[in-house]
Amino acid sequence: MDLNFTADELAFRDEVRAFCRSAIPADIREKLIAGRHPSKDDKLRWTRILAQKGWAVPHWPVEYGGTGWTPIQHYIFNEEVSETPAPEPAGSGINLVGPVIYTFGNEAQKKYFLPRIVNCDDWWCEGFSEPGAGSDLASLKTRAVRDGDYYVVNGQKIWTSLAQYSNWIFCLVRTDPQAKKQRGISFLLIDLTSPGVTVRPIQLFDGYPEVCEVFFDDVRVPVENRVGEENRGWEYAKFVLGNGRVTIARVGLSKECIRRIKELASRTRVGDERLIDRADFRKKIAAIEVQLKALEMTQLRVVANQSKLEKGMQDPASSILKIKGSDIQQATAELLMDVLGPYALPYQSEEDFQRDEPPIGPEWAGPIAPAYFNGRKVPIYSGSDEIQKNIIAKVVLKL
């Protein structure tokens, strides 16, 4: 298998790279390099810049605003955006619920929701995990009882990313409690401004309220907001999770982190020697870069295999990308901590940063320690490593 890019693909990469470097607002890029969280406005600004270029939803079908790119071009685009660095798309509409709607939704849903996602009129969040139903997602207990033309929804979701910014949530709900747990689930689109919805942000270790609890108390949801057939939501959920598997390796993000590590190591001195010049440190960098190159090659193999799969199906081998990608993200975070030493410990809140408070320690240090500890969640979200290993054993290795 030839994993080298063609001349056209290299030209495309250069085009994307040049656009990203010139189009990303400087304040957003600097914030991301410093390890800060992009605000809702940052994400919206960048998404709208991409929309003006026609690249806001590149992986969607052309009739809904997509670009018609090949899988390799999509891969190149995602990696270049990550390496810029630039924010991820606004909410979960573009990468998660949008593809579900245009694949399994009815025409009325496509006509209403898809343009609003492209135009950033709606901000979506994902309502899957619950207390006691995270990795074992099919054990969810949020109920949706049919009442005429409505479902009455009661229950709780947790770890709902950026729900405080959102006005819509796509949810897995139990519509048949008597059926096998995977077969009694439906996929609902719920307006978060509906009576009975409560969103409660959770402040994480780094001080940022990245996730939320969402409560549903007798929330009435029109039946017309159900995607696909009743009790077949598990199939649509697997589609959602599978769509994120290739990009979840975060190769571009890890490359940017290594670039940052090298930059900081060149400013850090150990005695009379720069840290970047020490043989033991260079060996650590090389070990991570070798693993990252192997991950990148594996990711390219998965991308190349996409054309052989049925429409809507995902390569189970992509679970390997999640596991190894998580390992490398944590390894780079640990090395970044090593580089900064004691300067990684002081904490500066997002509020202080927004007020332009003087940084604690060197201006280039950034809030590394809080981000490092918050990064312990990486092997858990979007399917824990244990779940991914089960998938590999059962589907890939046929054990």
RODO-2510 file (C-alpha; in nm, 4 decimals, decimal comma):
residues 399
     n   res          X          Y          Z
     1     m     0,0000     0,0000     0,0000
     2     d     0,1397     0,3392    -0,1057
     3     l     0,0722     0,5905     0,1729
     4     n     0,2470     0,8802     0,0030
     5     f     0,0306     1,1727    -0,1066
     6     t    -0,0077     1,2364    -0,4793
     7     a     0,1022     1,5639    -0,6360
     8     d    -0,2595     1,6867    -0,6358
     9     e    -0,3010     1,5930    -0,2701
    10     l     0,0198     1,7754    -0,1775
    11     a    -0,1055     2,0833    -0,3650
    12     f    -0,4342     2,0578    -0,1779
    13     r    -0,2482     2,0324     0,1528
    14     d    -0,0518     2,3473     0,0698
    15     e    -0,3759     2,5301    -0,0143
    16     v    -0,5417     2,4297     0,3124
    17     r    -0,2294     2,5092     0,5139
    18     a    -0,1921     2,8551     0,3606
    19     f    -0,5599     2,9342     0,4149
    20     c    -0,5600     2,8200     0,7778
    21     r    -0,2451     3,0136     0,8640
    22     s    -0,3776     3,3351     0,7076
    23     a    -0,7476     3,3113     0,7980
    24     i    -0,7385     3,2114     1,1658
    25     p    -0,7721     3,5257     1,3812
    26     a    -0,4465     3,5872     1,5689
    27     d    -0,6132     3,6158     1,9098
    28     i    -0,7794     3,2757     1,8704
    29     r    -0,4597     3,1049     1,7577
    30     e    -0,2584     3,2581     2,0416
    31     k    -0,5195     3,1460     2,2937
    32     l    -0,5044     2,7871     2,1711
    33     i    -0,1236     2,7800     2,1643
    34     a    -0,1251     2,9016     2,5250
    35     g    -0,3480     2,6100     2,6233
    36     r    -0,6614     2,8204     2,6761
    37     h    -1,0139     2,7125     2,5886
    38     p    -1,1742     2,8843     2,2900
    39     s    -1,4936     3,0695     2,3766
    40     k    -1,8245     3,0168     2,2024
    41     d    -1,7592     3,3328     2,0030
    42     d    -1,4156     3,2028     1,9000
    43     k    -1,5691     2,8829     1,7663
    44     l    -1,8463     3,0672     1,5863
    45     r    -1,6037     3,3152     1,4281
    46     w    -1,3829     3,0370     1,2941
    47     t    -1,6761     2,8275     1,1711
    48     r    -1,8169     3,1260     0,9842
    49     i    -1,4774     3,1960     0,8277
    50     l    -1,4781     2,8372     0,7012
    51     a    -1,8373     2,8800     0,5804
    52     q    -1,7363     3,1810     0,3685
    53     k    -1,4718     2,9609     0,2088
    54     g    -1,7269     2,6813     0,1576
    55     w    -1,5440     2,4535     0,4031
    56     a    -1,7719     2,4604     0,7101
    57     v    -1,9149     2,1120     0,6441
    58     p    -1,6656     1,9601     0,3984
    59     h    -1,7553     1,5977     0,4796
    60     w    -2,1288     1,6461     0,4134
    61     p    -2,2841     1,5512     0,0785
    62     v    -2,2529     1,8259    -0,1810
    63     e    -2,6305     1,8823    -0,1893
    64     y    -2,6210     1,9858     0,1772
    65     g    -2,3165     2,2121     0,1545
    66     g    -2,0282     1,9633     0,1361
    67     t    -1,7198     1,9901    -0,0817
    68     g    -1,7111     1,6542    -0,2565
    69     w    -1,3575     1,5905    -0,1301
    70     t    -1,2032     1,2460    -0,1216
    71     p    -1,1425     1,0729     0,2157
    72     i    -0,7735     1,1646     0,1854
    73     q    -0,8581     1,5309     0,1329
    74     h    -1,0832     1,5236     0,4399
    75     y    -0,7974     1,3724     0,6373
    76     i    -0,5538     1,6396     0,5176
    77     f    -0,8001     1,9163     0,6011
    78     n    -0,8641     1,7908     0,9554
    79     e    -0,4945     1,7519     1,0314
    80     e    -0,3998     2,0928     0,8956
    81     v    -0,6756     2,2629     1,0972
    82     s    -0,5534     2,0851     1,4118
    83     e    -0,1930     2,1851     1,3505
    84     t    -0,2771     2,5523     1,2852
    85     p    -0,4132     2,5315     1,5637
    86     a    -0,7766     2,6305     1,5170
    87     p    -1,0920     2,5559     1,7177
    88     e    -1,3054     2,2518     1,6542
    89     p    -1,6422     2,3202     1,4841
    90     a    -1,9138     2,5056     1,6725
    91     g    -2,0986     2,2528     1,8864
    92     s    -2,1791     1,8949     1,7886
    93     g    -2,3982     1,9837     1,4923
    94     i    -2,1419     1,9663     1,2130
    95     n    -1,9600     1,6423     1,2953
    96     l    -2,2195     1,4451     1,4897
    97     v    -2,5918     1,5153     1,4538
    98     g    -2,5754     1,6696     1,1054
    99     p    -2,4599     1,3434     0,9417
   100     v    -2,7285     1,1503     1,1339
   101     i    -2,9993     1,3845     1,0063
   102     y    -2,8941     1,3732     0,6413
   103     t    -2,8420     0,9939     0,6564
   104     f    -3,1446     0,8806     0,8581
   105     g    -3,3706     1,1866     0,8950
   106     n    -3,6814     1,2671     0,6953
   107     e    -3,7011     1,5440     0,4366
   108     a    -3,8631     1,7927     0,6742
   109     q    -3,5808     1,7438     0,9265
   110     k    -3,3165     1,7831     0,6585
   111     k    -3,4790     2,0974     0,5200
   112     y    -3,5101     2,2645     0,8605
   113     f    -3,2058     2,1573     1,0600
   114     l    -2,9211     2,1216     0,8091
   115     p    -2,9127     2,4842     0,6836
   116     r    -2,9319     2,6071     1,0427
   117     i    -2,6299     2,3952     1,1352
   118     v    -2,4275     2,5265     0,8407
   119     n    -2,5229     2,8875     0,9233
   120     c    -2,4443     2,8397     1,2960
   121     d    -2,8021     2,9353     1,3831
   122     d    -2,8170     2,6393     1,6205
   123     w    -2,5570     2,5092     1,8658
   124     w    -2,5944     2,1370     1,9375
   125     c    -2,4759     1,9156     2,2199
   126     e    -2,4775     1,5376     2,2643
   127     g    -2,7096     1,3763     2,5201
   128     f    -2,5778     1,0213     2,5461
   129     s    -2,4014     0,9524     2,8790
   130     e    -2,5929     0,9276     3,2057
   131     p    -2,5010     0,8582     3,5678
   132     g    -2,4397     0,4830     3,5627
   133     a    -2,4552     0,4646     3,1829
   134     g    -2,1314     0,5968     3,0400
   135     s    -1,9172     0,3231     2,8915
   136     d    -2,2204     0,0924     2,9133
   137     l    -2,4266     0,3419     2,7174
   138     a    -2,7080     0,0975     2,6375
   139     s    -2,7995     0,0916     3,0090
   140     l    -2,9387     0,4459     2,9866
   141     k    -3,2570     0,5137     3,1834
   142     t    -3,3916     0,8432     3,0458
   143     r    -3,7505     0,7583     2,9458
   144     a    -3,9630     0,8922     2,6610
   145     v    -4,3307     0,7924     2,6906
   146     r    -4,5586     0,8461     2,3927
   147     d    -4,8518     1,0837     2,4525
   148     g    -5,0310     1,1463     2,1254
   149     d    -4,8085     1,3571     1,9014
   150     y    -4,5505     1,4040     2,1759
   151     y    -4,2986     1,2115     2,3820
   152     v    -4,2830     1,3017     2,7497
   153     v    -3,9162     1,2816     2,8500
   154     n    -3,7856     1,2323     3,2043
   155     g    -3,4282     1,1636     3,3088
   156     q    -3,0763     1,3023     3,3322
   157     k    -2,7739     1,3295     3,1061
   158     i    -2,4216     1,4039     3,2257
   159     w    -2,0806     1,5013     3,0822
   160     t    -2,2750     1,6924     2,8149
   161     s    -2,0073     1,9017     2,6471
   162     l    -2,0826     2,2750     2,6236
   163     a    -2,4553     2,2317     2,6860
   164     q    -2,4518     2,5780     2,8462
   165     y    -2,3926     2,7234     2,4985
   166     s    -2,6457     2,5020     2,3226
   167     n    -3,0058     2,5507     2,2194
   168     w    -3,0552     2,1938     2,0896
   169     i    -2,9531     1,8506     2,2153
   170     f    -2,9719     1,5120     2,0399
   171     c    -3,0582     1,2421     2,2892
   172     l    -3,0798     0,8696     2,3274
   173     v    -3,3962     0,7864     2,5227
   174     r    -3,5619     0,4608     2,6235
   175     t    -3,8953     0,4155     2,4484
   176     d    -3,9450     0,0432     2,5150
   177     p    -3,8314    -0,0621     2,8629
   178     q    -3,9382    -0,4234     2,7979
   179     a    -3,7104    -0,4755     2,4983
   180     k    -3,3460    -0,5835     2,5043
   181     k    -3,1574    -0,2767     2,6184
   182     q    -3,0027    -0,1991     2,2785
   183     r    -3,3378    -0,2409     2,1008
   184     g    -3,5590    -0,0171     2,3121
   185     i    -3,3804     0,3127     2,2433
   186     s    -3,4866     0,6022     2,0193
   187     f    -3,3018     0,9097     1,8902
   188     l    -3,4704     1,2431     1,9712
   189     l    -3,3892     1,6043     1,8838
   190     i    -3,4829     1,8212     2,1811
   191     d    -3,5089     2,1999     2,2031
   192     l    -3,3194     2,2983     2,5192
   193     t    -3,5473     2,5992     2,5676
   194     s    -3,8421     2,3620     2,6254
   195     p    -4,0161     2,3832     2,9651
   196     g    -3,8754     2,1261     3,2063
   197     v    -3,5130     2,1333     3,0803
   198     t    -3,2407     2,2335     3,3286
   199     v    -2,8738     2,2719     3,2337
   200     r    -2,6188     2,2753     3,5152
   201     p    -2,2504     2,3358     3,4186
   202     i    -1,9761     2,1352     3,5909
   203     q    -1,6425     2,3053     3,6525
   204     l    -1,3566     2,0708     3,5697
   205     f    -1,0082     2,0551     3,7173
   206     d    -0,8753     2,3268     3,4912
   207     g    -1,1484     2,5661     3,6036
   208     y    -1,3419     2,5514     3,2764
   209     p    -1,7099     2,4393     3,2752
   210     e    -1,6617     2,2167     2,9735
   211     v    -1,9338     1,9661     3,0603
   212     c    -2,2817     1,9856     3,2099
   213     e    -2,5622     1,7943     3,3722
   214     v    -2,8903     1,8150     3,1807
   215     f    -3,2200     1,7301     3,3523
   216     f    -3,5512     1,6523     3,1810
   217     d    -3,8675     1,6843     3,3894
   218     d    -4,1834     1,6056     3,1883
   219     v    -4,0364     1,7649     2,8769
   220     r    -4,2745     1,7398     2,5823
   221     v    -4,0966     1,6632     2,2555
   222     p    -4,2863     1,6434     1,9245
   223     v    -4,2814     1,2958     1,7714
   224     e    -4,1718     1,4661     1,4482
   225     n    -3,8376     1,5322     1,6233
   226     r    -3,7551     1,1614     1,6354
   227     v    -3,4874     1,0660     1,3842
   228     g    -3,5555     0,7404     1,2020
   229     e    -3,7674     0,4633     1,3457
   230     e    -3,8728     0,4212     1,7043
   231     n    -3,6541     0,1816     1,9048
   232     r    -3,3741     0,1860     1,6461
   233     g    -3,1756     0,4666     1,8072
   234     w    -2,8887     0,2349     1,8996
   235     e    -2,8052     0,1944     1,5301
   236     y    -2,7941     0,5705     1,4858
   237     a    -2,5837     0,6102     1,8009
   238     k    -2,3224     0,3672     1,6660
   239     f    -2,3166     0,5721     1,3473
   240     v    -2,2541     0,8906     1,5494
   241     l    -1,9699     0,7364     1,7495
   242     g    -1,8162     0,5737     1,4423
   243     n    -1,8022     0,9058     1,2592
   244     g    -1,5675     1,0427     1,5230
   245     r    -1,3256     0,7510     1,5309
   246     v    -1,0854     0,8538     1,2531
   247     t    -1,0346     1,2147     1,3654
   248     i    -1,0299     1,1212     1,7358
   249     a    -0,6685     1,0046     1,6993
   250     r    -0,5822     1,3763     1,7156
   251     v    -0,2621     1,3360     1,5163
   252     g    -0,2555     1,7021     1,4165
   253     l    -0,3174     1,8134     1,7742
   254     s    -0,0319     1,5954     1,9000
   255     k     0,1996     1,7326     1,6308
   256     e     0,1186     2,0852     1,7434
   257     c     0,1851     1,9874     2,1056
   258     i     0,5258     1,8460     2,0125
   259     r     0,6061     2,1653     1,8241
   260     r     0,5144     2,3587     2,1387
   261     i     0,7298     2,1306     2,3547
   262     k     1,0321     2,1885     2,1314
   263     e     0,9748     2,5637     2,1351
   264     l     0,9543     2,5777     2,5149
   265     a     1,2502     2,3396     2,5565
   266     s     1,4592     2,5780     2,3486
   267     r     1,3817     2,8539     2,6040
   268     t     1,4426     2,6383     2,9115
   269     r     1,7948     2,6030     3,0466
   270     v     1,9391     2,3300     3,2651
   271     g     2,2577     2,4817     3,3976
   272     d     2,4433     2,6243     3,0988
   273     e     2,2640     2,4014     2,8476
   274     r     1,9328     2,4390     2,6717
   275     l     1,6922     2,1570     2,7516
   276     i     1,6342     2,0923     2,3805
   277     d     2,0076     2,0138     2,3421
   278     r     2,0192     1,7474     2,6122
   279     a     2,0512     1,3922     2,4757
   280     d     1,8141     1,2398     2,7330
   281     f     1,5411     1,4914     2,6496
   282     r     1,5849     1,4492     2,2739
   283     k     1,5456     1,0752     2,3227
   284     k     1,2073     1,1312     2,4893
   285     i     1,0938     1,3534     2,2025
   286     a     1,2081     1,0989     1,9448
   287     a     1,0245     0,8139     2,1193
   288     i     0,6935     1,0031     2,1049
   289     e     0,7494     1,1137     1,7459
   290     v     0,8109     0,7535     1,6351
   291     q     0,4857     0,6442     1,7970
   292     l     0,3023     0,9385     1,6424
   293     k     0,4332     0,8538     1,2962
   294     a     0,3157     0,4945     1,3378
   295     l    -0,0267     0,6224     1,4481
   296     e    -0,0417     0,8513     1,1467
   297     m     0,0364     0,5613     0,9124
   298     t    -0,2343     0,3507     1,0770
   299     q    -0,4803     0,6354     1,0442
   300     l    -0,4007     0,6696     0,6746
   301     r    -0,4669     0,2969     0,6281
   302     v    -0,8081     0,3375     0,7925
   303     v    -0,8832     0,6399     0,5744
   304     a    -0,7768     0,4518     0,2596
   305     n    -1,0077     0,1641     0,3535
   306     q    -1,3152     0,3862     0,3839
   307     s    -1,3973     0,3625     0,0155
   308     k    -1,4378    -0,0156     0,0528
   309     l    -1,7012     0,0090     0,3271
   310     e    -2,0753     0,0265     0,2851
   311     k    -2,2302     0,3716     0,3144
   312     g    -2,2715     0,4677     0,6790
   313     m    -2,0401     0,1902     0,8042
   314     q    -1,7221     0,2574     0,9967
   315     d    -1,3985     0,0599     1,0090
   316     p    -1,3798    -0,1160     1,3495
   317     a    -1,0004    -0,0908     1,3247
   318     s    -1,0444     0,2805     1,3966
   319     s    -1,0788     0,1827     1,7645
   320     i    -0,7019     0,1343     1,7535
   321     l    -0,6697     0,5022     1,6677
   322     k    -0,8678     0,6024     1,9760
   323     i    -0,6519     0,3938     2,2109
   324     k    -0,3119     0,4935     2,0752
   325     g    -0,4150     0,8508     2,0119
   326     s    -0,5161     0,8812     2,3782
   327     d    -0,1818     0,7365     2,4899
   328     i     0,0142     0,9856     2,2823
   329     q    -0,1938     1,2844     2,3932
   330     q    -0,1210     1,1985     2,7549
   331     a     0,2481     1,1336     2,6841
   332     t     0,2893     1,4764     2,5230
   333     a     0,1065     1,6394     2,8150
   334     e     0,3455     1,4725     3,0593
   335     l     0,6484     1,5857     2,8615
   336     l     0,5133     1,9405     2,8508
   337     m     0,4900     1,9300     3,2308
   338     d     0,8525     1,8116     3,2478
   339     v     0,9675     2,0999     3,0303
   340     l     0,8038     2,3707     3,2410
   341     g     0,8873     2,2192     3,5782
   342     p     0,7657     2,4438     3,8624
   343     y     0,6256     2,6978     3,6153
   344     a     0,3596     2,4418     3,5243
   345     l     0,2080     2,4579     3,8742
   346     p     0,0671     2,8130     3,9157
   347     y    -0,2921     2,8545     3,8037
   348     q    -0,4423     3,1526     3,6269
   349     s    -0,8196     3,1431     3,5818
   350     e    -0,9938     3,2022     3,2511
   351     e    -1,1428     3,5192     3,4028
   352     d    -0,7974     3,6550     3,4876
   353     f    -0,6783     3,5691     3,1374
   354     q    -0,9735     3,7528     2,9814
   355     r    -0,8921     4,0588     3,1993
   356     d    -0,5320     4,0494     3,0748
   357     e    -0,4008     3,9858     3,4245
   358     p    -0,0209     3,9419     3,4268
   359     p     0,0675     3,5720     3,3916
   360     i     0,2251     3,3875     3,6809
   361     g     0,5752     3,2868     3,5798
   362     p     0,7123     3,3342     3,2255
   363     e     0,4559     3,4721     2,9826
   364     w     0,5053     3,1650     2,7646
   365     a     0,4293     2,9089     3,0353
   366     g     0,0514     2,8810     3,0147
   367     p    -0,1871     2,6819     3,2404
   368     i    -0,0144     2,3478     3,1859
   369     a    -0,0808     2,1666     3,5149
   370     p    -0,4614     2,2102     3,5134
   371     a    -0,4754     2,1018     3,1483
   372     y    -0,2542     1,8019     3,2278
   373     f    -0,4800     1,6770     3,5064
   374     n    -0,7940     1,7443     3,3054
   375     g    -0,6370     1,5406     3,0253
   376     r    -0,6641     1,2244     3,2360
   377     k    -1,0161     1,1973     3,0901
   378     v    -0,8889     1,1387     2,7344
   379     p    -0,8940     0,7536     2,7485
   380     i    -1,2506     0,7635     2,8818
   381     y    -1,4585     0,9933     2,6627
   382     s    -1,6062     0,8782     2,3301
   383     g    -1,5711     0,5174     2,4414
   384     s    -1,3230     0,4089     2,7075
   385     d    -1,0069     0,2210     2,6164
   386     e    -1,1568    -0,0971     2,7659
   387     i    -1,4562    -0,0717     2,5328
   388     q    -1,2300    -0,0092     2,2334
   389     k    -1,0205    -0,3150     2,3200
   390     n    -1,3356    -0,5274     2,3299
   391     i    -1,4299    -0,4002     1,9830
   392     i    -1,0846    -0,4828     1,8476
   393     a    -1,0915    -0,8316     2,0011
   394     k    -1,4398    -0,9147     1,8790
   395     v    -1,4616    -0,7458     1,5391
   396     v    -1,1017    -0,7080     1,4196
   397     l    -0,9262    -1,0113     1,5702
   398     k    -1,2443    -1,2287     1,5730
   399     l    -1,1609    -1,3652     1,9182
***
